[in-house]
Amino acid sequence: MANINIIPGSLAARLIKQGVITADNLQEALEVQKANKQQPIGSILVRLGYCTEEDVARTLAEKTGTKFVSIDETGVNIAVANLITPEFAMRENVLPLYEEDGVIYVAMKNPNNILVKDNLRLITGHDICPVIAADMELAAAIENFANMNAGVNDYSEEEDSDEEIVENLDIDDKPAVQLVNQIINNAIKAGASDIHIEALEKHMRVRFRIDGVLQEILQNPIKMFGAVVSRVKVIGGMDIAERRIPQDGRATVKYEDRTLDIRIATMPTVFGEKIVMRLLERDSGQVATLSDLNFSERQYDRFYRAINMPYGFLLVTGPTGSGKSTTLYACLAEISTIDKNTITLEDPVERRMPGVNQCQMNNRAGMTFAAALRSVLRSDPDIVLVGEIRDAETAKIAIEAALTGHMVLSTLHTNDSSGAVTRLDEMGVEPFLTASSLVGVLAQRLVRKLCPKCKEKYTLSRSEIYKIIPDFDIYGYEGDSFEFYRATGCLTCNNTGYKGREAVFEFLSVTEEMKQLILDRATVAQVKELAIKQGMHTMKDEGLEKVMKGRTSLEELMRVIA
């Protein structure tokens, strides 16, 4: 139990009493609040994912004896809202919602602000009854209210008819809210990893990245774009007024029985801010195992021996979205046992693993990979996972940890396994440290699997294959013609011809000869040549084997692995 003083009757105390958060959750939130004392504790708890905006709003309503309302459900009566100006609504964080028996019910961020209530009474000419709503709902409603009023001027300039203006105003905050909810829900259903929302010259476009490839899902009128951007910013806890610089945010959503973290990034473009939302499933029950990764037999044994060494430094390389984290989690599931202290340093923590001490990085609070790694080494670890080697300092500490008897797993951005060796040298790590600690490098890519229902068989001659893969001969396939499968498309695979993905690997073992090359600062080509001579199968070799077995297509292999 965290050793903190909890004020009886406070918002935090009520949340703990209701079982919404724990004392440890509050302790972490209070630590974060030290760096930003102006941020309310409720907002911090929501940002950390320990409770929802609605939990905080309902508890605050109970604490203050104020009615709680869901703006999504009650909506906003535009005639009532228009009793005040958008400027007043945004400045004071208030919005009149509806009128009942001569009383105006007003959503207020601070229902105890007597001055604002008196001003509302004077402006509207009605008695005021404050109500509490979730912060993100209130912010979205106010933003949409402001957008609607801005729309009146736009329509006037275009000389639209009065009927069109009235029809445009006879809406509340629901369209943008519902559209964003629909986009996120559909992305989760489709198994998308990313959502792209962007403004083109005449319309708004939404695309999902499914199985590593962007697919256009829908187009909407450009008029909706501003409200959609504001809604997403509210969800992510970002500044809705700032449109000139990139912003980052995050949110947690629940869909059926699943909980997902959403990482949100905005980027100013010519026609408006582009939004990218990355969906990360938070589920401790779905960690892949090594057998789930579909290693070939010729790769598996070498890799398995490396991760089960008592100490050493093992790297997994590949571009963003190539499945590196999934592979590392599978490694932990294999080697992290009850008699070992396993600690991970991640940004963010993508999956919860039982029995593993997982730490979330926080650069603003000074919790960087390098700083956290120094602390971890004083915590008696056996296995340490470092989410990413981003700089020389982190690399050196990780290697020193491996040299002092720890098993250290991490990732690095290089094109192949051979490039990782020289990359460490370029980062400033002395070759003798790399040669002494590195036990292996696993490079990987994800290729889309052909849809089993609609894949189509065809034949290519050896000469035709040469046009696609000029070095085909080195892979040892005999014959004058070969059968392959191509993507066609059906309802099952959404007419893409592919359904699901699997990894293609290459594993470089650090032998005594390889250590000597590292010490001699050999080139990438020299490292790769020796690795192949010692039995390494390249990603292209492994991918071609999957093509021959009909699991993927030649086109997909060449798209992913040049």
N, C-alpha and C positions, 0 to 999 in steps of 0.2 A: 504493500500500500504506500502510495506517495505521501511524504511527510510535509503536508501543507495545511495552512489554516483556511478553512472554508467558512465564509460568513453565512450563518443561518439565514434562510429566507432569500438569499441572493439567487440570481439567475443560475449560476454554476451549481449551487447547492440543490436547487430544484431539479436541474437536469440530471444530477447524480442520483437524487432520491427516486426519480422516475425510471432510472435504469437506462437513460439515453446515453450517458457517457460514464466513464469511470474516473476515479481520482487520478489515476496515472495519465489519462487523456488530458485532464485539466492541468496537471503538472507540465506536460509538454506544451500546451497552449500558453501557459503563463511564461515559460521560457522564451517562446516566440514573441510574446507581447513585450518582453524586456527590450527587444530591438526596435519596437514600434509601439510606444506606450499610448499613442492616440487611437490605435485600432481596438475596437471592442472585443472582449473575450469571446462573445458569441460568433462574431465573424471569423475569428481565428479557428474556432472549433469546427465551423463549417468548412473552411478552406483545407483543414487537415483531414476532413472526411469523417469526423467522429459523430457528427449529427447533421441534420438538414436545416435549411432556412426555415422550413415549417416547424421543426422541433423548437427552434429558438423563438419563433414568433408566438407559437401556442403557449410556451412557458412564460414568455414575457407578458402575454395577455392575462394569464392566470395570476402572475405576480402583481400586476397593476390593476386587476379587476376590470379589464377592458375586453370588449368583444373581439374575438378573432374571426377574420373572414378570409376566404380564398377568392382572390380577384379573378382567377381563372374560371371559377364556378359562377360567381355573382355577376361578372362583367362590369362594364362602366357605362352609366347612363350619360351620353355625350352632352345632353342638354344641361344636366346637373354639373358635369365637369366644367362646362364652359362658363360657369358662374365666376370662375377665377381665370387668371391668365397663365399660359404655360411658364412664363418667367417666375411667377409666384410659386407655382407647383414645384419647379425644379429647385428654386432657392430654398424653400422651406421643407422639401421632401413630403409633400402632402398631395392628396387628390380626392376631391369629392366623388363618391361612387354612386349613391342613389339617395332618393328622398322618400321618407315614410312618415305620414302624419305631420307634415310640416317640419320635420327634422332632417337635416342633411347629415348623412353618415360619411365621414371623411377618414380615409386611410392616412395614418400619420406615422412617421418613423419614430417620433417622440410624442406620445399622446399626453404627456404631462406638461407640455409647453403651453402655459396659460396665455402668453402673449400672442402666439400664433392662433390659438383658438379664438381669442378676442378679435383679432384681425379678420379671421374667417367669418365670424358672426357679423362684423360690420360690412364686409365685402358682399356676402351672399344675402344678408337680410334674414337669415334663418337661424334657428337654434342649431348647435353643432354637437354631434355625438362622435367622438373619436373611436376608431376601430384600428386594430393591428393586423397587418398582412405580412407575409414573408417579404424580406427586403428585396429579393430579386424580382418578385411579382410587382411590387410597388414601383421599383425603378423602371421596369419594362413598361408598365402602364403609363407612367409619367412621360417616358420617352416617346411612346406611341401617341400620347395626347398632344405632345409638342409637334410631332411629325404631321399629325392630322391638321393642325392649325397652319403649319407651314404649307400643307397641300392646298389650302384655300387660296393662298396667294398665287401658287403655281397655276391653279385652274383659272383664276381670274385673268392672269396674263394671257392664257391660251383662249380666253373668251368661250369657255365651256358654258353650257346652259345651267340654270339654277337647279334643275332636277338632277343633273349629274353631280353637282357639288353636294347636294343633300344626300344623294345615294352614297357618295364617297364618305361622307361624314357619319352616316348611319351605321357605324361599326364601332367596336371597342378594341381593346388590346388583343383580342383573341386571334385574329388572322396571323400575325407574326409569330405569336406563341405557338399556335397550332402547327404552323408550317415548320418551325424549327423542331418541335417535338416529333412531327411526322418524319422529317429528314433523319433525325437521330435514330428513331425507332426502325425505320426502313434500313438504315445502314447496319444496325445490329442484326436484324433479320437476315440481311444479305451476307453477313460475315465480312463486312468491309473493315479494313484496318485504318483508313483515313477518309475524311469527308472534306471536299474542296468546294467552297462557296465563293464565287467570283462574279464581278460585274464586267460585262462586255459593253459595247457601245449602246446597244438597244435592248438588252435583256440580261437577266441574272441567270447564271448557269450553276448547277449543282452536279458534282461528279463524285463517285465513290471509287476508292482503290480496292479492288477485289482481286485476290490472288496475285497481288503485285502490279496490276495493270489498272489504269484509270478508265472508268466507263462513265459516259454522260447519263445521268438519271432523269433530270428534268430541267426545264427552262421556265422562268417566271418573268412577269413584267418587271422592268427595271425599277418601277415605283415601289416595289416591295423591298428592294435591297437595303435601304437605310434602316428600316424597322427590323429586318432580319439581323443585320450586323449588330444593332443595339441590343437585341435580345440575346445573341450569342455572347456579347461582351458582358452583359449582366450575369449570365450563367457562369461565366469564367471569372467574375470578380474583377473586371478590367474597367478602365476609365472610358466611359461612353462618349465623353466630350473630346478626347484626344484622337485625332485622325491623321496626324502628320508623321508619327513615328511608329515603328513596330511595337507590338505589345504581346505579352505571354500571359496566359491564365490557365486555370485548371478547374475541373468540376467532377463531381461523382454522381452518377445516375444509376437508378435501379430499373431493370427491365425484366419483368416476370420474376424469376427467382435468381437473377444474375445481377451482380454489381460491377459496374465498369467505371474506370477513371478516364476522363477526357482531358487531354492536353491540347490547349487552344493557342494558336498563333495568328496574329494579324500582320498584314504587310500592305502599306499604302501603294496603290497602283494608279495608273492614269485615270481609270473610270471609277475608282473607289477602293475600299480596303478589301483585300483578298483574305479569306479566312480558311485556315486548315485546322481540322480537329482530328487528333489521333485517338483512337479507341483502344483502351488497354483493359483487358478483362482481369478482374480481381477475384481469383477463385483458387483457393488452396487445394482443391480436390482435382485439379486438372493439369498437374505438372507432368510433362512427358517423361518417359523413361528412355534409356539408351536404345532399347529395342524398338521403340516407337519411331526413332529417327531414320530407320531404314539404311543403316550403314551396310555397305557391301562386306562380305566376309574378309576380303583382303585388306580392308581399311580397319575393321572393327578391332581385331586382335591387337594391332599396334597401338591404337588409340586407348584401348582398355588398359593395357599395361602402363601407359604413360600416366593416366589419371589416378591409378592405384599405387603410384610411387609414394614413399613416405614423405618426401618433400621435393620441391622444385617449382618451376615457373612454367605454366602452360598458357598459351595464347590462342584465342579464337578470333579469326579475322574475316572481314567481309564488309560490304557496304551497309548503310542503314536499311533495316527491313529484310536482312538476309537470314534471320533466325538465330543470331548469335546468342541472344538471351535464352531462348528455348533450349539450345544445346548446353549452355552453362547450368541451367536449372536441372536438366537431365543428368549432368555430371554430379551435381550435388545430391540428387536423389539416389544416385548409385553409391557415392563414397561417404556421405555424411551419416554416420552411425551414432548410437547413443554414447559411445565412449570417446567421441570427438567433439571438440568445441568449434562449431562452424559459424563464421560471421561474414555477412555480405555488406558491401557498401554500394548502394545503387542510387541512380537518379533517372527516373523514379523507381520505387519498389513496384515491379510489374506484377508479381504473383506472390501470394503469401505461402510460405512453406513451413509446415509444422516442425518444431524441433530445431529451427535455424534462426539465429539472431540476425535480423535484417535491419539495416540502418539506412535512413533516407538522407540524402545529401541536401544541404541548404546553403548555397553560396552566399546569400545575403547575411546569414548568421555566422559565416565563417566556417561552415561545415563543408569543406572541400574534400575531394578524394585524398589529397596529400595529407591534410590535417587529420582527417578521420583515420587514415591508415596508420599514422604515428600512434594515435590513441589505441587503436585496435591491437597493435603489437604489444601493448602493456596489459592486454586482457586475456593472456594465456590462450591464444587461438591454435588450433591444429590446421584448419582449412580456412582460407580467406578468399572471398570473391570480390574483386574490384570491378565495378561496372564497366569502366573504360579507362585506358591509359591515355590521358589527354595532354600530358606535358612531361618534361624530363624529370621533374621532381617526383611525380607519382611513380614513374617507371623505375627510378633508382630505389625508392623506398620499397616498392614491390619486389624488386630483385634481391635487395638486401634481406627482406623477409624470407624469401625462398632459400637464401643461403644460410639462414639461421635456423633451419629446421621446420619451416612451414610449407604447406602446399598452397600455392597462390594461383588462382585462375583469373584471367582477365580477357579483355577484348582490345583490338587495335584495328584501325582502318587502313588496310592495305589491299592491293589487288589479288595477291595470292600468298601462299605460306612462305615462299622464299623471300618475298619483299618485306616480311615482318622482321627478319634478321637484320637486314641493312637499315630498316627504319629505326630500330632501337639505337643503332650507331649514329644515325643522323640526329636523333633526339639528344645525344650527348651521353649515352650510356657507354661506359668503357667496354670494349670487346671481351676482356677477361671476365667481367661480371656476367655478361650475357652467356658466354661459353660455359661458365661454372654453374649457372642456375637454370637455363632454359632446357626443358625436357622435350618439348614438342610444340608445333604450331599447326592448328587445324584451320584451313580456309574453307569457306562454304558459300554456296549460292542456293536460292530457291527456284526451282523450275515448276511450271504448272503441269499438272497431270491431265492427260487426255480424258475426256468424258467417256466412260465405258459404254454408254448407250449409243453414242453417235460417231465414235471414231471410225475412220475409214482406212482400209488397207490399200496400199499401192506399192509399186516396185520401181526401184531405181537401179540403173547399171552402174558399175564402178566408175566409168568415165563421167557419168552425170553427178555422182557423189563428189568427185574431185572438184567440180565447180563450186560446191558448197563448202567442202572440207578439203582443202588442197593437201594437207598432210595425213589423209585418211590411212595410208599404208602403214604408218608407224604403230597403229593400234592393233595390228595383227589379225584383222578379219579376212578370211579367205572366201573366194567366190567371185563370179562375174556380175551377179545381180543380188540385190538385197530387198527384203520386204520391210516396209515401214508403215506407220500409221499417221494420218493427218487429222487435224481438227475440222469438223464440219459445222456443228451447232444444232442444238435442240432445246426444247423447253426445260429439260432437266438442268442444263448448264447455262441457261439464259442466252442461248445462241452464241456463246463464245467458243464452244468446242473443248473447253477445259473446265475441270472441277477439282478444286483443291490444289495443294502444292506439296512438294517434298524436297528435301535437301540433297545437294550434290557436294561431296566432300573431297578434300585432298589433305593427307596428314603427313607432315614432315617430322621425322624422328631425328633428334639431335644425338648422333653417334660420335665416337671419338674423332673420326675423320671430319665430321661436320664441325665439331668444336675447333679443330685446327683451321678450317676455312674461316670461321667467325673471327678467330684471333688474327688471321691474316687480312681481315677486312676485305673478303672476297666480294665480287659483284653478285647481283641478283642472278644473273645467268649461270655463274659458276656454282652458286648454292643450289639452284634448281637442277643443274646437270648431275651433281653428286646425289641429290635426293632421289632422282629418278633411277639412277644407277643402283641405288641401295633399296629400290623397291617401292618408291612412292608412285601412286597412280594419280595423275592430275585430275582436276575437276572436269576437264574436257573429256578425258578418258572415261571417268565414271559416268558422266552425262551421256556419252555415246552408248554405254552399256544399257542405260535406261531406255534410250531410243530404240535399241535393238530388241529390247523386251516389250516394246509397245506401250511403255508407261508415259512417255512424252514424245514430242515431235522434234524433227530436225530443226524446224523453224524456231521452236521455243528454246532449244539448246543454244542455237546461234544468237538468239536475242539476248540471252542471259550471259553466255560465256563466249567471248569472241575468239 
